[in-house]
Amino acid sequence: MKQISEGTQRHAAQPEVEDDEIDLMALAGALLGGWKWIALAFALAVILGAFVALRKPVVYEANGLLQLEQSQNGLSALPESMQTLLGSDVGGKSQAETQIAIMSSRLVLGDAANKLDLQNFVIPRRLPLIGMLPANLHLPDPGLFTQYQWNAETVQIGKLKVPAQWQGEPMTLTVTGADSYRVTLLDGTEVSGTVGHEVTARDGDFALALSEMDAPVGREFYIGRRSLNATIQAMRENFSVSESPRGSNILHTAYQDTDRQRAEKILNAIAASFVDQNIERNSASAENSLEFIQKQLPEARKNVSQAEQALNAYRQKQKSVDVKYETQALLERVTKIEGELSALDLKEAELKNQYTVNHPAYQALLQNRKELQAQLEQAKKATQGLPETQKDIFNLQRNLEVAQQVYTQLLNRSQELQVVRASTVGSVRVIDKAYASIIPVAPRKSRIVALAGILGLIIGAAYVLIRRALRHGIKGAEEIEALGLPVFATVPFAKEASDLRHRKGDLPIFALEHSDAVTTEALRSLRTSLHFGLLDAQTNSIQVTSAAPGVGKTFLSINLAVVAAQAGQRVCLIDADMRKGYLARFLHLPKTVEGLSDYLGHEKALEEVMRDGPVEGLKVITSGRYPPNPSELLMRAEFGTMLRQLDSEFDLIIVDAPPALAVTDPVVIGRSVGASIVIARHLETMQGAVRAVQASFEAAGTSITGAVLNGFKAEAAERYGGHYQYHYNYRYSYKSDD
């Protein structure tokens, strides 16, 4: 065989310059080549997404609309003082935000929960993992899983009372008849009852009455009663309210539930509770003020009576006293100031119920009082110069007029507040009552399936690219030649010959059944290349090996032997794989037929293990029975003697050896044959694996003569390109099938 030049060896030893550029066409080609994996990942993801979407219970959403009015009581025609009395905060920037917070409060949600008795819960026992899939697909009930929910079965609780320590804990209710049931309590006891009748236990601590039950016999439900706090928390998770558009004081409300009608009832109850508390809040200020004024009226009436009596008594005593013009003017001034101070006292009592002392309205009132008191002091000083009689009549008449003013103000305010209390309608108006569409809002099946499909495509593409990055097989003969090995032939992929090892029974010989195929022509080309390549070889024997199993080594050996024999050469084919050789199956021979192992073990003569091949001029020696020590048998002198004897009788001897990286047999055989050829499979065998085979032979003092690229796929080769860095593992498993 021709020797490889030193220059070629030096060229092969030099590492290739890495190209860091990303070849987009190569990536696209890899994705196109792996379309089956991507399609499989997409299909599995879509199926999984549909399963996840269908196993969940459907959820409906009820929607409503509320309006926050600018005037909280709608009595814009009333005096400003009355509107202030109601605590109006017209134009407040945070009005909507405040009302949204109130609507989500424990006050409102708790009131709605109590009205509808939402603390009770009923949960059907669903099939593990499958969930609501049968009900959502409307599958017929096979009657095999009686305890699990299959269709839309329901149980309605009319009354449920449980001990405090049982709150939140589920109990099992089992349907025993058309209107009868059995409940397993948390203490292990069982209670039976019928629909419409109350059943009690534990001395009245437990009481249950079902208002409706629509489920077949055997169905199980989890029933119980939550605490009010847990119920409110669950309502908050399903309830939402927002202002849209912002600044419009229009509130959009929504509530989600698995029961469409229940969602509407709960949302309407929340809206009603919110409106009621708003009305109560608006009327509370007027109620408090009216209560205060009603308490002050008797005292004011008494003060008026006492002032009148004192003035009349003084006039009778003095025999009628006239008030001069200057005194009358001064009296009117003082009376007016003291009347205003009395009004401020009344207003202060009302403001105390609404604001703190630091509020601007309260501070303005204090400042106004301070100014009036200063004016009053000046007026009182002016009375010091009056005669004693005039001074006494001034004071008495002033007291009467002030008392009358206070009484009149209280009486007027009482009437105003009564009107306000009767007229209060609140500042919230329900525009749209709750309505739930028949179309569920969750789960969004199409979106889940679409996202699952996209995720499947991403996972599939990632798998293909990662697989490509981690397993870069040889893409062309130039990669083998870069290692310093001549490529004798490139054999195209033959679908009919794929996975021969994994087939059962006898195997066909491709060159005989498909003599005109491109693959067969490539084998003839390999025969010609070997003919010229063996001109300088010492013997006519060649060893066919590979880096790993499954590259088509035995397929090439038998078909190369057939085409060589058809060309008129005398050919001997030896199956030297005494661990997993299956050459006998091509000859329709049993696995235990005598062969090479029997000859090397001195049990049979060479003539006894040599058999006629499928064509004239071809002799075959099978592997024989699998021995426990194949390597030791090959190292015997008999193996070399056999090759020398066959060399004198045949034009070509083909030795089908096991993979070189799995066992040491090929290295042993390489010392006796004239040439060793390594088979590499297109896009599967790594360049580093071929280099490892070279290294194993060189370490034993022999060498690989050349290589054959098998299973070449032209389409795939066009889709791959660029330079790559290879990662490989030489730890192959290669054990006997017996």
JOLINCOR-V555679 format. One record per residue. N is the residue number from 1. RES is the residue in three letters. SS is DSSP state (H for helix, E for strand, - for the rest). PHI is phi in whole degrees, 0 to 359 (NA if undefined). Layout:
N | RES | SS | PHI
N | RES | SS | PHI
This chain:
1 | MET | - | NA
2 | LYS | - | 293
3 | GLN | - | 272
4 | ILE | - | 282
5 | SER | - | 290
6 | GLU | H | 297
7 | GLY | H | 297
8 | THR | H | 294
9 | GLN | H | 296
10 | ARG | H | 295
11 | HIS | H | 296
12 | ALA | H | 291
13 | ALA | H | 286
14 | GLN | - | 281
15 | PRO | - | 291
16 | GLU | - | 288
17 | VAL | - | 285
18 | GLU | - | 287
19 | ASP | - | 254
20 | ASP | - | 278
21 | GLU | - | 287
22 | ILE | - | 272
23 | ASP | - | 272
24 | LEU | H | 295
25 | MET | H | 295
26 | ALA | H | 294
27 | LEU | H | 295
28 | ALA | H | 297
29 | GLY | H | 296
30 | ALA | H | 296
31 | LEU | H | 294
32 | LEU | H | 293
33 | GLY | H | 292
34 | GLY | - | 260
35 | TRP | H | 298
36 | LYS | H | 293
37 | TRP | H | 295
38 | ILE | H | 295
39 | ALA | H | 296
40 | LEU | H | 295
41 | ALA | H | 297
42 | PHE | H | 296
43 | ALA | H | 297
44 | LEU | H | 297
45 | ALA | H | 294
46 | VAL | H | 296
47 | ILE | H | 297
48 | LEU | H | 295
49 | GLY | H | 297
50 | ALA | H | 296
51 | PHE | H | 296
52 | VAL | H | 297
53 | ALA | H | 291
54 | LEU | H | 278
55 | ARG | H | 277
56 | LYS | - | 271
57 | PRO | - | 290
58 | VAL | - | 287
59 | VAL | E | 237
60 | TYR | E | 255
61 | GLU | E | 234
62 | ALA | E | 265
63 | ASN | E | 235
64 | GLY | E | 218
65 | LEU | E | 221
66 | LEU | E | 235
67 | GLN | E | 236
68 | LEU | E | 264
69 | GLU | - | 278
70 | GLN | - | 293
71 | SER | - | 267
72 | GLN | - | 291
73 | ASN | - | 246
74 | GLY | - | 75
75 | LEU | - | 261
76 | SER | - | 293
77 | ALA | - | 279
78 | LEU | - | 287
79 | PRO | - | 300
80 | GLU | H | 300
81 | SER | H | 298
82 | MET | H | 288
83 | GLN | H | 293
84 | THR | H | 296
85 | LEU | H | 301
86 | LEU | - | 279
87 | GLY | - | 74
88 | SER | - | 295
89 | ASP | - | 234
90 | VAL | - | 296
91 | GLY | - | 79
92 | GLY | - | 295
93 | LYS | - | 293
94 | SER | - | 259
95 | GLN | H | 299
96 | ALA | H | 294
97 | GLU | H | 299
98 | THR | H | 296
99 | GLN | H | 292
100 | ILE | H | 297
101 | ALA | H | 296
102 | ILE | H | 294
103 | MET | H | 294
104 | SER | - | 265
105 | SER | - | 278
106 | ARG | H | 297
107 | LEU | H | 301
108 | VAL | H | 283
109 | LEU | H | 296
110 | GLY | H | 295
111 | ASP | H | 296
112 | ALA | H | 295
113 | ALA | H | 297
114 | ASN | H | 291
115 | LYS | H | 296
116 | LEU | H | 263
117 | ASP | - | 54
118 | LEU | - | 279
119 | GLN | - | 289
120 | ASN | E | 283
121 | PHE | E | 223
122 | VAL | E | 226
123 | ILE | E | 235
124 | PRO | E | 295
125 | ARG | - | 280
126 | ARG | - | 259
127 | LEU | E | 297
128 | PRO | - | 300
129 | LEU | - | 69
130 | ILE | - | 284
131 | GLY | E | 64
132 | MET | - | 269
133 | LEU | H | 303
134 | PRO | H | 298
135 | ALA | H | 292
136 | ASN | H | 292
137 | LEU | - | 268
138 | HIS | - | 56
139 | LEU | - | 283
140 | PRO | - | 293
141 | ASP | - | 283
142 | PRO | - | 284
143 | GLY | - | 77
144 | LEU | - | 269
145 | PHE | - | 241
146 | THR | - | 294
147 | GLN | - | 278
148 | TYR | - | 260
149 | GLN | - | 293
150 | TRP | - | 240
151 | ASN | - | 241
152 | ALA | - | 275
153 | GLU | - | 279
154 | THR | E | 224
155 | VAL | E | 222
156 | GLN | E | 250
157 | ILE | E | 266
158 | GLY | E | 274
159 | LYS | E | 209
160 | LEU | E | 212
161 | LYS | E | 233
162 | VAL | - | 226
163 | PRO | - | 299
164 | ALA | H | 303
165 | GLN | H | 286
166 | TRP | H | 265
167 | GLN | - | 298
168 | GLY | - | 87
169 | GLU | - | 266
170 | PRO | - | 277
171 | MET | E | 243
172 | THR | E | 266
173 | LEU | E | 251
174 | THR | E | 245
175 | VAL | E | 284
176 | THR | - | 248
177 | GLY | - | 193
178 | ALA | - | 299
179 | ASP | - | 222
180 | SER | E | 242
181 | TYR | E | 207
182 | ARG | E | 224
183 | VAL | E | 243
184 | THR | E | 264
185 | LEU | - | 284
186 | LEU | - | 291
187 | ASP | - | 271
188 | GLY | - | 96
189 | THR | - | 283
190 | GLU | E | 243
191 | VAL | E | 232
192 | SER | E | 250
193 | GLY | E | 200
194 | THR | E | 231
195 | VAL | - | 295
196 | GLY | - | 91
197 | HIS | - | 238
198 | GLU | - | 276
199 | VAL | E | 239
200 | THR | E | 236
201 | ALA | E | 200
202 | ARG | H | 55
203 | ASP | H | 57
204 | GLY | H | 91
205 | ASP | - | 291
206 | PHE | E | 241
207 | ALA | E | 214
208 | LEU | E | 216
209 | ALA | E | 219
210 | LEU | E | 267
211 | SER | E | 267
212 | GLU | E | 202
213 | MET | E | 211
214 | ASP | E | 229
215 | ALA | - | 198
216 | PRO | - | 288
217 | VAL | - | 297
218 | GLY | - | 102
219 | ARG | - | 294
220 | GLU | E | 239
221 | PHE | E | 228
222 | TYR | E | 261
223 | ILE | E | 241
224 | GLY | E | 176
225 | ARG | E | 224
226 | ARG | - | 276
227 | SER | - | 287
228 | LEU | H | 297
229 | ASN | H | 297
230 | ALA | H | 295
231 | THR | H | 295
232 | ILE | H | 298
233 | GLN | H | 298
234 | ALA | H | 295
235 | MET | H | 294
236 | ARG | H | 297
237 | GLU | H | 292
238 | ASN | H | 260
239 | PHE | E | 255
240 | SER | E | 215
241 | VAL | E | 214
242 | SER | E | 210
243 | GLU | E | 263
244 | SER | - | 211
245 | PRO | - | 288
246 | ARG | - | 296
247 | GLY | - | 88
248 | SER | - | 271
249 | ASN | - | 62
250 | ILE | E | 255
251 | LEU | E | 255
252 | HIS | E | 263
253 | THR | E | 248
254 | ALA | E | 209
255 | TYR | E | 218
256 | GLN | E | 249
257 | ASP | E | 201
258 | THR | - | 285
259 | ASP | - | 252
260 | ARG | H | 298
261 | GLN | H | 292
262 | ARG | H | 293
263 | ALA | H | 299
264 | GLU | H | 294
265 | LYS | H | 297
266 | ILE | H | 294
267 | LEU | H | 294
268 | ASN | H | 295
269 | ALA | H | 294
270 | ILE | H | 296
271 | ALA | H | 297
272 | ALA | H | 296
273 | SER | H | 296
274 | PHE | H | 294
275 | VAL | H | 295
276 | ASP | H | 299
277 | GLN | H | 293
278 | ASN | H | 294
279 | ILE | H | 294
280 | GLU | H | 298
281 | ARG | H | 293
282 | ASN | H | 290
283 | SER | H | 273
284 | ALA | H | 294
285 | SER | H | 295
286 | ALA | H | 296
287 | GLU | H | 296
288 | ASN | H | 296
289 | SER | H | 295
290 | LEU | H | 295
291 | GLU | H | 296
292 | PHE | H | 297
293 | ILE | H | 292
294 | GLN | H | 299
295 | LYS | H | 287
296 | GLN | H | 277
297 | LEU | H | 299
298 | PRO | H | 301
299 | GLU | H | 294
300 | ALA | H | 295
301 | ARG | H | 298
302 | LYS | H | 295
303 | ASN | H | 296
304 | VAL | H | 296
305 | SER | H | 297
306 | GLN | H | 295
307 | ALA | H | 294
308 | GLU | H | 295
309 | GLN | H | 298
310 | ALA | H | 295
311 | LEU | H | 292
312 | ASN | H | 295
313 | ALA | H | 297
314 | TYR | H | 292
315 | ARG | H | 291
316 | GLN | H | 296
317 | LYS | H | 292
318 | GLN | H | 270
319 | LYS | - | 61
320 | SER | - | 71
321 | VAL | - | 235
322 | ASP | - | 269
323 | VAL | - | 262
324 | LYS | - | 291
325 | TYR | H | 298
326 | GLU | H | 295
327 | THR | H | 292
328 | GLN | H | 295
329 | ALA | H | 295
330 | LEU | H | 294
331 | LEU | H | 296
332 | GLU | H | 297
333 | ARG | H | 294
334 | VAL | H | 296
335 | THR | H | 297
336 | LYS | H | 297
337 | ILE | H | 296
338 | GLU | H | 293
339 | GLY | H | 295
340 | GLU | H | 294
341 | LEU | H | 295
342 | SER | H | 296
343 | ALA | H | 297
344 | LEU | H | 295
345 | ASP | H | 297
346 | LEU | H | 293
347 | LYS | H | 294
348 | GLU | H | 297
349 | ALA | H | 298
350 | GLU | H | 285
351 | LEU | H | 294
352 | LYS | - | 299
353 | ASN | - | 280
354 | GLN | - | 243
355 | TYR | - | 230
356 | THR | - | 271
357 | VAL | - | 296
358 | ASN | - | 277
359 | HIS | - | 292
360 | PRO | H | 304
361 | ALA | H | 295
362 | TYR | H | 292
363 | GLN | H | 296
364 | ALA | H | 295
365 | LEU | H | 297
366 | LEU | H | 296
367 | GLN | H | 294
368 | ASN | H | 296
369 | ARG | H | 297
370 | LYS | H | 298
371 | GLU | H | 292
372 | LEU | H | 295
373 | GLN | H | 296
374 | ALA | H | 296
375 | GLN | H | 295
376 | LEU | H | 295
377 | GLU | H | 297
378 | GLN | H | 294
379 | ALA | H | 293
380 | LYS | H | 295
381 | LYS | H | 298
382 | ALA | H | 291
383 | THR | H | 277
384 | GLN | H | 293
385 | GLY | H | 274
386 | LEU | - | 282
387 | PRO | - | 298
388 | GLU | H | 297
389 | THR | H | 294
390 | GLN | H | 297
391 | LYS | H | 295
392 | ASP | H | 292
393 | ILE | H | 294
394 | PHE | H | 297
395 | ASN | H | 295
396 | LEU | H | 292
397 | GLN | H | 291
398 | ARG | H | 297
399 | ASN | H | 299
400 | LEU | H | 294
401 | GLU | H | 294
402 | VAL | H | 296
403 | ALA | H | 298
404 | GLN | H | 294
405 | GLN | H | 297
406 | VAL | H | 298
407 | TYR | H | 296
408 | THR | H | 297
409 | GLN | H | 297
410 | LEU | H | 296
411 | LEU | H | 295
412 | ASN | H | 297
413 | ARG | H | 295
414 | SER | H | 299
415 | GLN | H | 293
416 | GLU | H | 298
417 | LEU | H | 292
418 | GLN | H | 296
419 | VAL | H | 296
420 | VAL | H | 298
421 | ARG | H | 298
422 | ALA | H | 287
423 | SER | H | 261
424 | THR | - | 292
425 | VAL | - | 238
426 | GLY | - | 87
427 | SER | - | 254
428 | VAL | E | 240
429 | ARG | E | 234
430 | VAL | E | 278
431 | ILE | E | 272
432 | ASP | E | 238
433 | LYS | E | 286
434 | ALA | E | 296
435 | TYR | E | 216
436 | ALA | E | 248
437 | SER | - | 289
438 | ILE | - | 286
439 | ILE | - | 271
440 | PRO | - | 291
441 | VAL | - | 263
442 | ALA | E | 206
443 | PRO | - | 286
444 | ARG | - | 278
445 | LYS | H | 300
446 | SER | H | 297
447 | ARG | H | 292
448 | ILE | H | 297
449 | VAL | H | 295
450 | ALA | H | 296
451 | LEU | H | 296
452 | ALA | H | 297
453 | GLY | H | 297
454 | ILE | H | 297
455 | LEU | H | 298
456 | GLY | H | 297
457 | LEU | H | 298
458 | ILE | H | 295
459 | ILE | H | 296
460 | GLY | H | 298
461 | ALA | H | 296
462 | ALA | H | 296
463 | TYR | H | 298
464 | VAL | H | 298
465 | LEU | H | 290
466 | ILE | H | 294
467 | ARG | H | 298
468 | ARG | H | 293
469 | ALA | H | 290
470 | LEU | H | 275
471 | ARG | - | 233
472 | HIS | - | 267
473 | GLY | E | 282
474 | ILE | - | 293
475 | LYS | - | 260
476 | GLY | - | 194
477 | ALA | H | 296
478 | GLU | H | 296
479 | GLU | H | 288
480 | ILE | H | 287
481 | GLU | H | 296
482 | ALA | - | 295
483 | LEU | - | 272
484 | GLY | - | 91
485 | LEU | - | 253
486 | PRO | E | 287
487 | VAL | E | 260
488 | PHE | E | 285
489 | ALA | E | 193
490 | THR | E | 243
491 | VAL | E | 262
492 | PRO | E | 296
493 | PHE | - | 289
494 | ALA | - | 240
495 | LYS | H | 299
496 | GLU | H | 293
497 | ALA | H | 254
498 | SER | - | 285
499 | ASP | - | 56
500 | LEU | - | 295
501 | ARG | - | 300
502 | HIS | - | 271
503 | ARG | - | 279
504 | LYS | - | 262
505 | GLY | - | 77
506 | ASP | - | 290
507 | LEU | - | 244
508 | PRO | - | 278
509 | ILE | - | 261
510 | PHE | H | 298
511 | ALA | H | 296
512 | LEU | H | 276
513 | GLU | H | 276
514 | HIS | - | 227
515 | SER | - | 292
516 | ASP | - | 261
517 | ALA | - | 289
518 | VAL | H | 297
519 | THR | H | 296
520 | THR | H | 295
521 | GLU | H | 297
522 | ALA | H | 295
523 | LEU | H | 294
524 | ARG | H | 294
525 | SER | H | 295
526 | LEU | H | 296
527 | ARG | H | 300
528 | THR | H | 294
529 | SER | H | 299
530 | LEU | H | 291
531 | HIS | H | 299
532 | PHE | H | 282
533 | GLY | H | 287
534 | LEU | - | 263
535 | LEU | - | 298
536 | ASP | - | 263
537 | ALA | - | 284
538 | GLN | - | 287
539 | THR | - | 229
540 | ASN | - | 267
541 | SER | E | 264
542 | ILE | E | 230
543 | GLN | E | 257
544 | VAL | E | 250
545 | THR | E | 226
546 | SER | E | 203
547 | ALA | - | 280
548 | ALA | - | 215
549 | PRO | - | 292
550 | GLY | - | 84
551 | VAL | - | 258
552 | GLY | - | 93
553 | LYS | H | 295
554 | THR | H | 292
555 | PHE | H | 301
556 | LEU | H | 294
557 | SER | H | 296
558 | ILE | H | 292
559 | ASN | H | 286
560 | LEU | H | 295
561 | ALA | H | 296
562 | VAL | H | 293
563 | VAL | H | 292
564 | ALA | H | 291
565 | ALA | H | 293
566 | GLN | H | 295
567 | ALA | - | 277
568 | GLY | - | 101
569 | GLN | - | 276
570 | ARG | - | 272
571 | VAL | E | 236
572 | CYS | E | 237
573 | LEU | E | 251
574 | ILE | E | 243
575 | ASP | E | 269
576 | ALA | - | 267
577 | ASP | - | 271
578 | MET | - | 270
579 | ARG | - | 246
580 | LYS | - | 220
581 | GLY | - | 295
582 | TYR | - | 227
583 | LEU | H | 296
584 | ALA | H | 297
585 | ARG | H | 289
586 | PHE | H | 288
587 | LEU | H | 261
588 | HIS | - | 61
589 | LEU | - | 249
590 | PRO | - | 291
591 | LYS | - | 294
592 | THR | - | 267
593 | VAL | - | 296
594 | GLU | - | 298
595 | GLY | - | 202
596 | LEU | H | 299
597 | SER | H | 296
598 | ASP | H | 289
599 | TYR | H | 291
600 | LEU | H | 292
601 | GLY | - | 271
602 | HIS | - | 65
603 | GLU | - | 261
604 | LYS | - | 223
605 | ALA | - | 278
606 | LEU | H | 297
607 | GLU | H | 295
608 | GLU | H | 284
609 | VAL | H | 262
610 | MET | E | 267
611 | ARG | E | 233
612 | ASP | E | 288
613 | GLY | - | 274
614 | PRO | - | 286
615 | VAL | - | 230
616 | GLU | - | 292
617 | GLY | - | 93
618 | LEU | E | 243
619 | LYS | E | 246
620 | VAL | E | 228
621 | ILE | E | 243
622 | THR | - | 283
623 | SER | - | 286
624 | GLY | - | 79
625 | ARG | - | 292
626 | TYR | - | 290
627 | PRO | - | 273
628 | PRO | - | 281
629 | ASN | - | 228
630 | PRO | H | 299
631 | SER | H | 297
632 | GLU | H | 295
633 | LEU | H | 295
634 | LEU | H | 291
635 | MET | - | 280
636 | ARG | - | 289
637 | ALA | H | 294
638 | GLU | H | 299
639 | PHE | H | 294
640 | GLY | H | 295
641 | THR | H | 297
642 | MET | H | 298
643 | LEU | H | 297
644 | ARG | H | 292
645 | GLN | H | 293
646 | LEU | H | 290
647 | ASP | H | 295
648 | SER | - | 279
649 | GLU | - | 252
650 | PHE | - | 235
651 | ASP | - | 279
652 | LEU | E | 213
653 | ILE | E | 243
654 | ILE | E | 250
655 | VAL | E | 254
656 | ASP | E | 276
657 | ALA | - | 262
658 | PRO | - | 288
659 | PRO | - | 300
660 | ALA | - | 285
661 | LEU | - | 273
662 | ALA | - | 266
663 | VAL | - | 221
664 | THR | - | 267
665 | ASP | H | 305
666 | PRO | H | 300
667 | VAL | H | 295
668 | VAL | H | 294
669 | ILE | H | 294
670 | GLY | H | 301
671 | ARG | - | 286
672 | SER | - | 254
673 | VAL | - | 269
674 | GLY | - | 280
675 | ALA | E | 205
676 | SER | E | 236
677 | ILE | E | 243
678 | VAL | E | 257
679 | ILE | E | 262
680 | ALA | E | 242
681 | ARG | E | 264
682 | HIS | - | 302
683 | LEU | - | 68
684 | GLU | - | 239
685 | THR | - | 288
686 | MET | E | 275
687 | GLN | H | 300
688 | GLY | H | 294
689 | ALA | H | 292
690 | VAL | H | 296
691 | ARG | H | 294
692 | ALA | H | 293
693 | VAL | H | 296
694 | GLN | H | 303
695 | ALA | H | 296
696 | SER | H | 294
697 | PHE | H | 289
698 | GLU | H | 296
699 | ALA | H | 294
700 | ALA | - | 264
701 | GLY | - | 88
702 | THR | - | 239
703 | SER | - | 206
704 | ILE | - | 273
705 | THR | - | 280
706 | GLY | E | 190
707 | ALA | E | 217
708 | VAL | E | 230
709 | LEU | E | 267
710 | ASN | E | 255
711 | GLY | E | 65
712 | PHE | E | 290
713 | LYS | - | 247
714 | ALA | H | 298
715 | GLU | H | 298
716 | ALA | H | 294
717 | ALA | H | 295
718 | GLU | H | 289
719 | ARG | H | 278
720 | TYR | - | 260
721 | GLY | - | 194
722 | GLY | - | 88
723 | HIS | - | 252
724 | TYR | - | 224
725 | GLN | - | 256
726 | TYR | - | 256
727 | HIS | - | 233
728 | TYR | - | 211
729 | ASN | - | 223
730 | TYR | - | 266
731 | ARG | - | 273
732 | TYR | - | 269
733 | SER | - | 260
734 | TYR | - | 213
735 | LYS | - | 242
736 | SER | - | 292
737 | ASP | - | 287
738 | ASP | - | 281
